[in-house]
Amino acid sequence: MQQMALRNCKYLLSSIAQEDFDYLIFSWVLPSDRLIEELIMSVPGHNIEPFVFSLVCDEASLHCRISHDPDKHRDVGIALERLGQVRSLALATQINTTDMDCPAIAQEIRNMIIK
């Protein structure tokens, strides 16, 4: 399944990269630096400046966010495991979202990209 998702992401990025966009924000949970590098390298012959961010929060906040949705309560263990993986990414700039709402997170990303 992971290879199929990776292949689809590569196709999507390659297709979009042919357009004339100033910025492209691609959001996906990538658990390893190898996958991030593979996706970046798959964009053919374009002068790109990739920014890689990991949105992280403390475990209590993550648990609280997930536990508010009864359908997701069973996913707390998986989310905590993924949080550990995301925190270990060397290629990503981590943004601590513990006390941030979505507009604040978007503004933080914008500030890091547009200088």
Backbone as XML, in Angstrom:
<?xml version="1.0"?>
<chain id="A" units="angstrom">
  <residue number="1" name="MET">
    <atom name="N" x="0.819" y="-1.196" z="0.000"/>
    <atom name="CA" x="0.000" y="0.000" z="0.000"/>
    <atom name="C" x="0.864" y="1.261" z="0.000"/>
  </residue>
  <residue number="2" name="GLN">
    <atom name="N" x="1.948" y="1.258" z="0.768"/>
    <atom name="CA" x="2.809" y="2.435" z="0.849"/>
    <atom name="C" x="3.392" y="2.780" z="-0.516"/>
  </residue>
  <residue number="3" name="GLN">
    <atom name="N" x="3.804" y="1.776" z="-1.291"/>
    <atom name="CA" x="4.384" y="2.044" z="-2.609"/>
    <atom name="C" x="3.359" y="2.645" z="-3.562"/>
  </residue>
  <residue number="4" name="MET">
    <atom name="N" x="2.108" y="2.187" z="-3.480"/>
    <atom name="CA" x="1.069" y="2.735" z="-4.338"/>
    <atom name="C" x="0.815" y="4.208" z="-3.982"/>
  </residue>
  <residue number="5" name="ALA">
    <atom name="N" x="0.745" y="4.528" z="-2.704"/>
    <atom name="CA" x="0.540" y="5.911" z="-2.278"/>
    <atom name="C" x="1.711" y="6.786" z="-2.715"/>
  </residue>
  <residue number="6" name="LEU">
    <atom name="N" x="2.923" y="6.283" z="-2.570"/>
    <atom name="CA" x="4.111" y="7.028" z="-2.977"/>
    <atom name="C" x="4.103" y="7.280" z="-4.487"/>
  </residue>
  <residue number="7" name="ARG">
    <atom name="N" x="3.759" y="6.275" z="-5.256"/>
    <atom name="CA" x="3.685" y="6.419" z="-6.712"/>
    <atom name="C" x="2.639" y="7.470" z="-7.097"/>
  </residue>
  <residue number="8" name="ASN">
    <atom name="N" x="1.484" y="7.463" z="-6.420"/>
    <atom name="CA" x="0.442" y="8.450" z="-6.704"/>
    <atom name="C" x="0.891" y="9.862" z="-6.339"/>
  </residue>
  <residue number="9" name="CYS">
    <atom name="N" x="1.588" y="9.997" z="-5.226"/>
    <atom name="CA" x="2.112" y="11.312" z="-4.812"/>
    <atom name="C" x="3.132" y="11.823" z="-5.825"/>
  </residue>
  <residue number="10" name="LYS">
    <atom name="N" x="4.021" y="10.954" z="-6.272"/>
    <atom name="CA" x="5.024" y="11.353" z="-7.265"/>
    <atom name="C" x="4.348" y="11.832" z="-8.545"/>
  </residue>
  <residue number="11" name="TYR">
    <atom name="N" x="3.344" y="11.103" z="-9.000"/>
    <atom name="CA" x="2.624" y="11.471" z="-10.215"/>
    <atom name="C" x="1.956" y="12.841" z="-10.037"/>
  </residue>
  <residue number="12" name="LEU">
    <atom name="N" x="1.300" y="13.026" z="-8.907"/>
    <atom name="CA" x="0.617" y="14.290" z="-8.639"/>
    <atom name="C" x="1.603" y="15.453" z="-8.611"/>
  </residue>
  <residue number="13" name="LEU">
    <atom name="N" x="2.700" y="15.297" z="-7.900"/>
    <atom name="CA" x="3.695" y="16.372" z="-7.821"/>
    <atom name="C" x="4.317" y="16.674" z="-9.179"/>
  </residue>
  <residue number="14" name="SER">
    <atom name="N" x="4.627" y="15.639" z="-9.933"/>
    <atom name="CA" x="5.213" y="15.838" z="-11.267"/>
    <atom name="C" x="4.244" y="16.567" z="-12.182"/>
  </residue>
  <residue number="15" name="SER">
    <atom name="N" x="2.976" y="16.226" z="-12.104"/>
    <atom name="CA" x="1.965" y="16.878" z="-12.940"/>
    <atom name="C" x="1.791" y="18.343" z="-12.562"/>
  </residue>
  <residue number="16" name="ILE">
    <atom name="N" x="1.692" y="18.610" z="-11.279"/>
    <atom name="CA" x="1.484" y="19.983" z="-10.814"/>
    <atom name="C" x="2.724" y="20.832" z="-11.064"/>
  </residue>
  <residue number="17" name="ALA">
    <atom name="N" x="3.907" y="20.251" z="-10.965"/>
    <atom name="CA" x="5.155" y="20.992" z="-11.150"/>
    <atom name="C" x="5.279" y="21.556" z="-12.558"/>
  </residue>
  <residue number="18" name="GLN">
    <atom name="N" x="4.533" y="21.024" z="-13.502"/>
    <atom name="CA" x="4.579" y="21.524" z="-14.875"/>
    <atom name="C" x="3.804" y="22.834" z="-15.027"/>
  </residue>
  <residue number="19" name="GLU">
    <atom name="N" x="2.993" y="23.163" z="-14.039"/>
    <atom name="CA" x="2.233" y="24.407" z="-14.052"/>
    <atom name="C" x="3.126" y="25.545" z="-13.560"/>
  </residue>
  <residue number="20" name="ASP">
    <atom name="N" x="2.657" y="26.755" z="-13.715"/>
    <atom name="CA" x="3.443" y="27.916" z="-13.323"/>
    <atom name="C" x="2.931" y="28.489" z="-11.999"/>
  </residue>
  <residue number="21" name="PHE">
    <atom name="N" x="3.230" y="27.795" z="-10.921"/>
    <atom name="CA" x="2.836" y="28.237" z="-9.592"/>
    <atom name="C" x="4.037" y="28.825" z="-8.869"/>
  </residue>
  <residue number="22" name="ASP">
    <atom name="N" x="3.787" y="29.860" z="-8.091"/>
    <atom name="CA" x="4.847" y="30.388" z="-7.239"/>
    <atom name="C" x="5.069" y="29.459" z="-6.042"/>
  </residue>
  <residue number="23" name="TYR">
    <atom name="N" x="3.980" y="28.914" z="-5.539"/>
    <atom name="CA" x="4.054" y="28.040" z="-4.375"/>
    <atom name="C" x="3.122" y="26.852" z="-4.571"/>
  </residue>
  <residue number="24" name="LEU">
    <atom name="N" x="3.551" y="25.732" z="-4.046"/>
    <atom name="CA" x="2.731" y="24.528" z="-4.018"/>
    <atom name="C" x="2.853" y="23.959" z="-2.616"/>
  </residue>
  <residue number="25" name="ILE">
    <atom name="N" x="1.734" y="23.833" z="-1.955"/>
    <atom name="CA" x="1.742" y="23.243" z="-0.617"/>
    <atom name="C" x="1.179" y="21.839" z="-0.731"/>
  </residue>
  <residue number="26" name="PHE">
    <atom name="N" x="2.015" y="20.890" z="-0.410"/>
    <atom name="CA" x="1.670" y="19.474" z="-0.491"/>
    <atom name="C" x="1.677" y="18.941" z="0.938"/>
  </residue>
  <residue number="27" name="SER">
    <atom name="N" x="0.555" y="18.442" z="1.363"/>
    <atom name="CA" x="0.425" y="17.995" z="2.751"/>
    <atom name="C" x="0.211" y="16.481" z="2.792"/>
  </residue>
  <residue number="28" name="TRP">
    <atom name="N" x="1.111" y="15.815" z="3.492"/>
    <atom name="CA" x="1.029" y="14.362" z="3.599"/>
    <atom name="C" x="1.824" y="13.944" z="4.819"/>
  </residue>
  <residue number="29" name="VAL">
    <atom name="N" x="1.404" y="12.910" z="5.478"/>
    <atom name="CA" x="2.172" y="12.390" z="6.611"/>
    <atom name="C" x="3.226" y="11.440" z="6.050"/>
  </residue>
  <residue number="30" name="LEU">
    <atom name="N" x="4.469" y="11.842" z="6.147"/>
    <atom name="CA" x="5.587" y="11.041" z="5.651"/>
    <atom name="C" x="6.442" y="10.636" z="6.845"/>
  </residue>
  <residue number="31" name="PRO">
    <atom name="N" x="6.546" y="9.334" z="7.108"/>
    <atom name="CA" x="7.201" y="8.879" z="8.327"/>
    <atom name="C" x="8.718" y="8.736" z="8.256"/>
  </residue>
  <residue number="32" name="SER">
    <atom name="N" x="9.321" y="9.038" z="7.092"/>
    <atom name="CA" x="10.780" y="8.855" z="7.017"/>
    <atom name="C" x="11.408" y="9.876" z="6.080"/>
  </residue>
  <residue number="33" name="ASP">
    <atom name="N" x="12.652" y="10.208" z="6.385"/>
    <atom name="CA" x="13.408" y="11.125" z="5.527"/>
    <atom name="C" x="13.586" y="10.546" z="4.131"/>
  </residue>
  <residue number="34" name="ARG">
    <atom name="N" x="13.734" y="9.238" z="4.035"/>
    <atom name="CA" x="13.913" y="8.590" z="2.737"/>
    <atom name="C" x="12.721" y="8.871" z="1.822"/>
  </residue>
  <residue number="35" name="LEU">
    <atom name="N" x="11.507" y="8.783" z="2.353"/>
    <atom name="CA" x="10.321" y="9.048" z="1.536"/>
    <atom name="C" x="10.249" y="10.517" z="1.111"/>
  </residue>
  <residue number="36" name="ILE">
    <atom name="N" x="10.631" y="11.398" z="2.008"/>
    <atom name="CA" x="10.640" y="12.827" z="1.674"/>
    <atom name="C" x="11.629" y="13.090" z="0.543"/>
  </residue>
  <residue number="37" name="GLU">
    <atom name="N" x="12.843" y="12.554" z="0.670"/>
    <atom name="CA" x="13.848" y="12.735" z="-0.383"/>
    <atom name="C" x="13.374" y="12.151" z="-1.707"/>
  </residue>
  <residue number="38" name="GLU">
    <atom name="N" x="12.764" y="10.995" z="-1.644"/>
    <atom name="CA" x="12.284" y="10.342" z="-2.867"/>
    <atom name="C" x="11.230" y="11.196" z="-3.563"/>
  </residue>
  <residue number="39" name="LEU">
    <atom name="N" x="10.317" y="11.791" z="-2.792"/>
    <atom name="CA" x="9.303" y="12.652" z="-3.397"/>
    <atom name="C" x="9.920" y="13.913" z="-3.998"/>
  </residue>
  <residue number="40" name="ILE">
    <atom name="N" x="10.826" y="14.537" z="-3.280"/>
    <atom name="CA" x="11.464" y="15.755" z="-3.789"/>
    <atom name="C" x="12.225" y="15.454" z="-5.077"/>
  </residue>
  <residue number="41" name="MET">
    <atom name="N" x="12.949" y="14.346" z="-5.102"/>
    <atom name="CA" x="13.732" y="13.973" z="-6.283"/>
    <atom name="C" x="12.850" y="13.592" z="-7.471"/>
  </residue>
  <residue number="42" name="SER">
    <atom name="N" x="11.579" y="13.288" z="-7.225"/>
    <atom name="CA" x="10.694" y="12.853" z="-8.311"/>
    <atom name="C" x="10.156" y="14.025" z="-9.132"/>
  </residue>
  <residue number="43" name="VAL">
    <atom name="N" x="10.349" y="15.246" z="-8.655"/>
    <atom name="CA" x="9.879" y="16.411" z="-9.414"/>
    <atom name="C" x="10.931" y="16.711" z="-10.478"/>
  </residue>
  <residue number="44" name="PRO">
    <atom name="N" x="10.598" y="16.470" z="-11.753"/>
    <atom name="CA" x="11.604" y="16.520" z="-12.810"/>
    <atom name="C" x="12.016" y="17.928" z="-13.217"/>
  </residue>
  <residue number="45" name="GLY">
    <atom name="N" x="13.318" y="18.145" z="-13.301"/>
    <atom name="CA" x="13.939" y="19.296" z="-13.912"/>
    <atom name="C" x="13.414" y="20.668" z="-13.585"/>
  </residue>
  <residue number="46" name="HIS">
    <atom name="N" x="12.828" y="20.848" z="-12.468"/>
    <atom name="CA" x="12.306" y="22.168" z="-12.121"/>
    <atom name="C" x="13.129" y="22.759" z="-10.987"/>
  </residue>
  <residue number="47" name="ASN">
    <atom name="N" x="13.275" y="24.044" z="-11.046"/>
    <atom name="CA" x="14.001" y="24.751" z="-10.005"/>
    <atom name="C" x="13.049" y="24.949" z="-8.826"/>
  </residue>
  <residue number="48" name="ILE">
    <atom name="N" x="13.118" y="24.059" z="-7.856"/>
    <atom name="CA" x="12.216" y="24.139" z="-6.712"/>
    <atom name="C" x="13.022" y="24.349" z="-5.441"/>
  </residue>
  <residue number="49" name="GLU">
    <atom name="N" x="12.379" y="24.958" z="-4.494"/>
    <atom name="CA" x="12.950" y="25.114" z="-3.171"/>
    <atom name="C" x="11.981" y="24.451" z="-2.193"/>
  </residue>
  <residue number="50" name="PRO">
    <atom name="N" x="12.250" y="23.206" z="-1.852"/>
    <atom name="CA" x="11.305" y="22.518" z="-0.965"/>
    <atom name="C" x="11.437" y="22.980" z="0.484"/>
  </residue>
  <residue number="51" name="PHE">
    <atom name="N" x="10.318" y="23.126" z="1.121"/>
    <atom name="CA" x="10.244" y="23.372" z="2.556"/>
    <atom name="C" x="9.519" y="22.179" z="3.146"/>
  </residue>
  <residue number="52" name="VAL">
    <atom name="N" x="10.096" y="21.562" z="4.137"/>
    <atom name="CA" x="9.499" y="20.380" z="4.751"/>
    <atom name="C" x="9.221" y="20.718" z="6.211"/>
  </residue>
  <residue number="53" name="PHE">
    <atom name="N" x="7.971" y="20.585" z="6.587"/>
    <atom name="CA" x="7.559" y="20.889" z="7.949"/>
    <atom name="C" x="6.920" y="19.663" z="8.591"/>
  </residue>
  <residue number="54" name="SER">
    <atom name="N" x="7.150" y="19.514" z="9.864"/>
    <atom name="CA" x="6.452" y="18.517" z="10.672"/>
    <atom name="C" x="5.625" y="19.270" z="11.695"/>
  </residue>
  <residue number="55" name="LEU">
    <atom name="N" x="4.335" y="19.017" z="11.677"/>
    <atom name="CA" x="3.457" y="19.625" z="12.665"/>
    <atom name="C" x="3.385" y="18.673" z="13.846"/>
  </residue>
  <residue number="56" name="VAL">
    <atom name="N" x="3.919" y="19.096" z="14.972"/>
    <atom name="CA" x="3.963" y="18.251" z="16.162"/>
    <atom name="C" x="3.288" y="18.973" z="17.317"/>
  </residue>
  <residue number="57" name="CYS">
    <atom name="N" x="2.919" y="18.211" z="18.311"/>
    <atom name="CA" x="2.361" y="18.770" z="19.532"/>
    <atom name="C" x="2.768" y="17.852" z="20.675"/>
  </residue>
  <residue number="58" name="ASP">
    <atom name="N" x="2.468" y="18.272" z="21.894"/>
    <atom name="CA" x="2.806" y="17.382" z="23.002"/>
    <atom name="C" x="1.783" y="16.245" z="23.059"/>
  </residue>
  <residue number="59" name="GLU">
    <atom name="N" x="2.151" y="15.183" z="23.748"/>
    <atom name="CA" x="1.306" y="13.982" z="23.766"/>
    <atom name="C" x="-0.054" y="14.244" z="24.387"/>
  </residue>
  <residue number="60" name="ALA">
    <atom name="N" x="-0.113" y="15.059" z="25.424"/>
    <atom name="CA" x="-1.394" y="15.361" z="26.068"/>
    <atom name="C" x="-2.333" y="16.081" z="25.104"/>
  </residue>
  <residue number="61" name="SER">
    <atom name="N" x="-1.790" y="17.020" z="24.356"/>
    <atom name="CA" x="-2.591" y="17.754" z="23.383"/>
    <atom name="C" x="-3.087" y="16.828" z="22.279"/>
  </residue>
  <residue number="62" name="LEU">
    <atom name="N" x="-2.209" y="15.958" z="21.791"/>
    <atom name="CA" x="-2.598" y="15.001" z="20.758"/>
    <atom name="C" x="-3.715" y="14.098" z="21.266"/>
  </residue>
  <residue number="63" name="HIS">
    <atom name="N" x="-3.555" y="13.593" z="22.456"/>
    <atom name="CA" x="-4.571" y="12.714" z="23.045"/>
    <atom name="C" x="-5.898" y="13.457" z="23.187"/>
  </residue>
  <residue number="64" name="CYS">
    <atom name="N" x="-5.846" y="14.689" z="23.640"/>
    <atom name="CA" x="-7.054" y="15.504" z="23.808"/>
    <atom name="C" x="-7.741" y="15.745" z="22.462"/>
  </residue>
  <residue number="65" name="ARG">
    <atom name="N" x="-6.974" y="16.079" z="21.443"/>
    <atom name="CA" x="-7.542" y="16.344" z="20.117"/>
    <atom name="C" x="-8.227" y="15.111" z="19.549"/>
  </residue>
  <residue number="66" name="ILE">
    <atom name="N" x="-7.608" y="13.970" z="19.729"/>
    <atom name="CA" x="-8.179" y="12.743" z="19.169"/>
    <atom name="C" x="-9.360" y="12.256" z="20.004"/>
  </residue>
  <residue number="67" name="SER">
    <atom name="N" x="-9.282" y="12.393" z="21.309"/>
    <atom name="CA" x="-10.325" y="11.843" z="22.174"/>
    <atom name="C" x="-11.650" y="12.593" z="22.050"/>
  </residue>
  <residue number="68" name="HIS">
    <atom name="N" x="-11.639" y="13.801" z="21.484"/>
    <atom name="CA" x="-12.894" y="14.532" z="21.275"/>
    <atom name="C" x="-13.738" y="13.903" z="20.177"/>
  </residue>
  <residue number="69" name="ASP">
    <atom name="N" x="-13.137" y="13.071" z="19.365"/>
    <atom name="CA" x="-13.854" y="12.392" z="18.285"/>
    <atom name="C" x="-13.993" y="10.918" z="18.663"/>
  </residue>
  <residue number="70" name="PRO">
    <atom name="N" x="-15.202" y="10.480" z="19.027"/>
    <atom name="CA" x="-15.370" y="9.092" z="19.490"/>
    <atom name="C" x="-14.934" y="8.045" z="18.467"/>
  </residue>
  <residue number="71" name="ASP">
    <atom name="N" x="-15.018" y="8.381" z="17.182"/>
    <atom name="CA" x="-14.595" y="7.426" z="16.149"/>
    <atom name="C" x="-13.083" y="7.295" z="16.078"/>
  </residue>
  <residue number="72" name="LYS">
    <atom name="N" x="-12.352" y="8.264" z="16.576"/>
    <atom name="CA" x="-10.889" y="8.257" z="16.503"/>
    <atom name="C" x="-10.231" y="7.794" z="17.797"/>
  </residue>
  <residue number="73" name="HIS">
    <atom name="N" x="-10.996" y="7.611" z="18.852"/>
    <atom name="CA" x="-10.412" y="7.284" z="20.155"/>
    <atom name="C" x="-9.493" y="6.061" z="20.074"/>
  </residue>
  <residue number="74" name="ARG">
    <atom name="N" x="-9.851" y="5.106" z="19.255"/>
    <atom name="CA" x="-9.049" y="3.887" z="19.131"/>
    <atom name="C" x="-7.708" y="4.152" z="18.447"/>
  </residue>
  <residue number="75" name="ASP">
    <atom name="N" x="-7.574" y="5.310" z="17.789"/>
    <atom name="CA" x="-6.363" y="5.625" z="17.028"/>
    <atom name="C" x="-5.298" y="6.353" z="17.845"/>
  </residue>
  <residue number="76" name="VAL">
    <atom name="N" x="-5.511" y="6.550" z="19.137"/>
    <atom name="CA" x="-4.558" y="7.297" z="19.959"/>
    <atom name="C" x="-3.182" y="6.642" z="19.932"/>
  </residue>
  <residue number="77" name="GLY">
    <atom name="N" x="-3.119" y="5.329" z="20.081"/>
    <atom name="CA" x="-1.832" y="4.624" z="20.065"/>
    <atom name="C" x="-1.093" y="4.804" z="18.756"/>
  </residue>
  <residue number="78" name="ILE">
    <atom name="N" x="-1.812" y="4.703" z="17.661"/>
    <atom name="CA" x="-1.202" y="4.883" z="16.337"/>
    <atom name="C" x="-0.704" y="6.315" z="16.190"/>
  </residue>
  <residue number="79" name="ALA">
    <atom name="N" x="-1.509" y="7.283" z="16.630"/>
    <atom name="CA" x="-1.121" y="8.687" z="16.521"/>
    <atom name="C" x="0.125" y="8.982" z="17.353"/>
  </residue>
  <residue number="80" name="LEU">
    <atom name="N" x="0.206" y="8.419" z="18.536"/>
    <atom name="CA" x="1.385" y="8.636" z="19.374"/>
    <atom name="C" x="2.634" y="8.016" z="18.743"/>
  </residue>
  <residue number="81" name="GLU">
    <atom name="N" x="2.462" y="6.861" z="18.116"/>
    <atom name="CA" x="3.585" y="6.221" z="17.414"/>
    <atom name="C" x="4.055" y="7.094" z="16.248"/>
  </residue>
  <residue number="82" name="ARG">
    <atom name="N" x="3.112" y="7.600" z="15.475"/>
    <atom name="CA" x="3.454" y="8.460" z="14.339"/>
    <atom name="C" x="4.093" y="9.764" z="14.804"/>
  </residue>
  <residue number="83" name="LEU">
    <atom name="N" x="3.635" y="10.278" z="15.935"/>
    <atom name="CA" x="4.226" y="11.501" z="16.471"/>
    <atom name="C" x="5.716" y="11.292" z="16.733"/>
  </residue>
  <residue number="84" name="GLY">
    <atom name="N" x="6.056" y="10.134" z="17.271"/>
    <atom name="CA" x="7.466" y="9.810" z="17.496"/>
    <atom name="C" x="8.248" y="9.746" z="16.200"/>
  </residue>
  <residue number="85" name="GLN">
    <atom name="N" x="7.650" y="9.155" z="15.169"/>
    <atom name="CA" x="8.311" y="9.068" z="13.868"/>
    <atom name="C" x="8.533" y="10.461" z="13.282"/>
  </residue>
  <residue number="86" name="VAL">
    <atom name="N" x="7.511" y="11.288" z="13.346"/>
    <atom name="CA" x="7.590" y="12.628" z="12.771"/>
    <atom name="C" x="8.628" y="13.472" z="13.514"/>
  </residue>
  <residue number="87" name="ARG">
    <atom name="N" x="8.703" y="13.310" z="14.819"/>
    <atom name="CA" x="9.691" y="14.066" z="15.594"/>
    <atom name="C" x="11.120" y="13.685" z="15.233"/>
  </residue>
  <residue number="88" name="SER">
    <atom name="N" x="11.318" y="12.491" z="14.700"/>
    <atom name="CA" x="12.668" y="12.027" z="14.390"/>
    <atom name="C" x="13.132" y="12.411" z="12.987"/>
  </residue>
  <residue number="89" name="LEU">
    <atom name="N" x="12.299" y="13.080" z="12.204"/>
    <atom name="CA" x="12.682" y="13.457" z="10.843"/>
    <atom name="C" x="13.762" y="14.537" z="10.869"/>
  </residue>
  <residue number="90" name="ALA">
    <atom name="N" x="14.866" y="14.255" z="10.206"/>
    <atom name="CA" x="15.978" y="15.213" z="10.157"/>
    <atom name="C" x="15.734" y="16.306" z="9.120"/>
  </residue>
  <residue number="91" name="LEU">
    <atom name="N" x="14.978" y="16.003" z="8.066"/>
    <atom name="CA" x="14.780" y="16.959" z="6.973"/>
    <atom name="C" x="13.703" y="17.995" z="7.250"/>
  </residue>
  <residue number="92" name="ALA">
    <atom name="N" x="12.924" y="17.780" z="8.285"/>
    <atom name="CA" x="11.766" y="18.635" z="8.529"/>
    <atom name="C" x="12.034" y="19.681" z="9.609"/>
  </residue>
  <residue number="93" name="THR">
    <atom name="N" x="11.479" y="20.854" z="9.371"/>
    <atom name="CA" x="11.444" y="21.887" z="10.397"/>
    <atom name="C" x="10.192" y="21.632" z="11.217"/>
  </residue>
  <residue number="94" name="GLN">
    <atom name="N" x="10.364" y="21.449" z="12.501"/>
    <atom name="CA" x="9.215" y="21.145" z="13.343"/>
    <atom name="C" x="8.505" y="22.422" z="13.779"/>
  </residue>
  <residue number="95" name="ILE">
    <atom name="N" x="7.194" y="22.369" z="13.707"/>
    <atom name="CA" x="6.351" y="23.445" z="14.201"/>
    <atom name="C" x="5.519" y="22.863" z="15.335"/>
  </residue>
  <residue number="96" name="ASN">
    <atom name="N" x="5.709" y="23.382" z="16.532"/>
    <atom name="CA" x="4.958" y="22.896" z="17.678"/>
    <atom name="C" x="3.570" y="23.534" z="17.658"/>
  </residue>
  <residue number="97" name="THR">
    <atom name="N" x="2.560" y="22.727" z="17.419"/>
    <atom name="CA" x="1.184" y="23.201" z="17.277"/>
    <atom name="C" x="0.370" y="23.042" z="18.552"/>
  </residue>
  <residue number="98" name="THR">
    <atom name="N" x="1.023" y="22.734" z="19.658"/>
    <atom name="CA" x="0.315" y="22.427" z="20.902"/>
    <atom name="C" x="-0.738" y="23.472" z="21.247"/>
  </residue>
  <residue number="99" name="ASP">
    <atom name="N" x="-0.388" y="24.716" z="21.229"/>
    <atom name="CA" x="-1.328" y="25.773" z="21.626"/>
    <atom name="C" x="-1.753" y="26.645" z="20.450"/>
  </residue>
  <residue number="100" name="MET">
    <atom name="N" x="-1.745" y="26.075" z="19.251"/>
    <atom name="CA" x="-2.068" y="26.856" z="18.054"/>
    <atom name="C" x="-3.354" y="26.354" z="17.408"/>
  </residue>
  <residue number="101" name="ASP">
    <atom name="N" x="-4.121" y="27.292" z="16.831"/>
    <atom name="CA" x="-5.267" y="26.898" z="16.026"/>
    <atom name="C" x="-4.829" y="26.860" z="14.561"/>
  </residue>
  <residue number="102" name="CYS">
    <atom name="N" x="-5.713" y="26.404" z="13.688"/>
    <atom name="CA" x="-5.342" y="26.243" z="12.274"/>
    <atom name="C" x="-4.880" y="27.536" z="11.610"/>
  </residue>
  <residue number="103" name="PRO">
    <atom name="N" x="-5.564" y="28.676" z="11.801"/>
    <atom name="CA" x="-5.065" y="29.908" z="11.178"/>
    <atom name="C" x="-3.656" y="30.289" z="11.652"/>
  </residue>
  <residue number="104" name="ALA">
    <atom name="N" x="-3.371" y="30.067" z="12.919"/>
    <atom name="CA" x="-2.033" y="30.395" z="13.436"/>
    <atom name="C" x="-0.972" y="29.479" z="12.827"/>
  </residue>
  <residue number="105" name="ILE">
    <atom name="N" x="-1.309" y="28.209" z="12.637"/>
    <atom name="CA" x="-0.375" y="27.262" z="12.020"/>
    <atom name="C" x="-0.113" y="27.672" z="10.571"/>
  </residue>
  <residue number="106" name="ALA">
    <atom name="N" x="-1.179" y="28.008" z="9.849"/>
    <atom name="CA" x="-1.023" y="28.439" z="8.460"/>
    <atom name="C" x="-0.146" y="29.698" z="8.376"/>
  </residue>
  <residue number="107" name="GLN">
    <atom name="N" x="-0.341" y="30.629" z="9.287"/>
    <atom name="CA" x="0.463" y="31.850" z="9.298"/>
    <atom name="C" x="1.931" y="31.540" z="9.596"/>
  </residue>
  <residue number="108" name="GLU">
    <atom name="N" x="2.176" y="30.617" z="10.507"/>
    <atom name="CA" x="3.549" y="30.221" z="10.836"/>
    <atom name="C" x="4.250" y="29.633" z="9.604"/>
  </residue>
  <residue number="109" name="ILE">
    <atom name="N" x="3.549" y="28.772" z="8.886"/>
    <atom name="CA" x="4.118" y="28.187" z="7.662"/>
    <atom name="C" x="4.376" y="29.286" z="6.633"/>
  </residue>
  <residue number="110" name="ARG">
    <atom name="N" x="3.423" y="30.179" z="6.467"/>
    <atom name="CA" x="3.578" y="31.286" z="5.510"/>
    <atom name="C" x="4.813" y="32.127" z="5.865"/>
  </residue>
  <residue number="111" name="ASN">
    <atom name="N" x="4.971" y="32.419" z="7.147"/>
    <atom name="CA" x="6.107" y="33.223" z="7.579"/>
    <atom name="C" x="7.439" y="32.529" z="7.292"/>
  </residue>
  <residue number="112" name="MET">
    <atom name="N" x="7.460" y="31.225" z="7.350"/>
    <atom name="CA" x="8.704" y="30.491" z="7.099"/>
    <atom name="C" x="9.010" y="30.396" z="5.610"/>
  </residue>
  <residue number="113" name="ILE">
    <atom name="N" x="7.994" y="30.425" z="4.790"/>
    <atom name="CA" x="8.183" y="30.292" z="3.341"/>
    <atom name="C" x="8.459" y="31.650" z="2.693"/>
  </residue>
  <residue number="114" name="ILE">
    <atom name="N" x="7.667" y="32.638" z="3.058"/>
    <atom name="CA" x="7.765" y="33.955" z="2.438"/>
    <atom name="C" x="8.540" y="34.869" z="3.369"/>
  </residue>
  <residue number="115" name="LYS">
    <atom name="N" x="9.749" y="35.199" z="2.955"/>
    <atom name="CA" x="10.593" y="36.040" z="3.810"/>
    <atom name="C" x="10.872" y="37.355" z="3.149"/>
  </residue>
</chain>
